[in-house]
């Protein structure tokens, strides 16, 4: 298969070799037991974890996937290299999949939605699947123009192997097992939790079409990525913490990089999302916009249908005027019944149009179908009357 978008929506296969490798790294992390506890090991683990978490959150996510700020070409490559030391595949693979996630979040096309696929599949099953191994270069045309990034993506495990080797050479077995293996396992699950935990647990502040949530605790674990509902609501900001108390260490470092000239054109959170009460006000604004949108679409649809209906009824009315007098002279019970049916249809149509004019939003959209049905009923009654009058004239034409 050429891209992950071609994979059937319910595909949930796991490649055995990938699962074995994933398990072996977890087993290797238990090597800290053999090495023994030390504060040096703990500090190495934490430093290695947060260094590479920054490369994932500020690099893979906010820079490569969302382009929320700009870097020079050398800085861009170094950030991508550091990100790939996390052993989360290639930078282009990561960015392409993440863009796909935002496009289809929590729909059947979302390959790691806990709502659609289950918690553990969204947490780690999908990344072990053979169906999602290829990089969809069509999703990242802005990145594939850099050959060094394509090369790095093609050699996706080179950076992590060099990093592990460097930790061993610099800090011995403590560096390898505490600073690399245990840190990598923790980093995996910290990152994966954004796909799984943050679509199940936490607080939903903004109304979005997905199940994204906010969590202060997860923001600490992931250097700011825990404000996931914020991010899904407004993806273009380099910051995911919209309020002053929403800690976002990744953004603090991006801001610092801007101050020293490494980062350029950092995209900010709109002021309307930073003020107290913004979530409630934003929900009201979104609701009003949606209401206006529904009203406009309903009115436009009714007006378009009304134009077509008016042309049809006008033609029938002209014909009816020509036949009506003679039909009344030759009137019988069938004519009276048809005339009564037409009058009822006209009365219902007038009442519905009055209701529609006073309605808005969803109510207007619901009334639109009723108005269309009433118009069709009225036009049908007119057609039956005209046909009846014409049949009378054909059966017994008036004398010249």
PyMOL commands that set and color helices and strands:
alter all, ss='L'
color gray80, all
select helices_A, chain A and resi 4-6+16-29+31-35+39-65+73-84+91-104+114-117+119-128+130-132+137-140+147-154+158-195+197-199+216-221+228-233+249-259+271-273+278-329+333-358+361-395
alter helices_A, ss='H'
color red, helices_A
deselect
rebuild
show_as cartoon
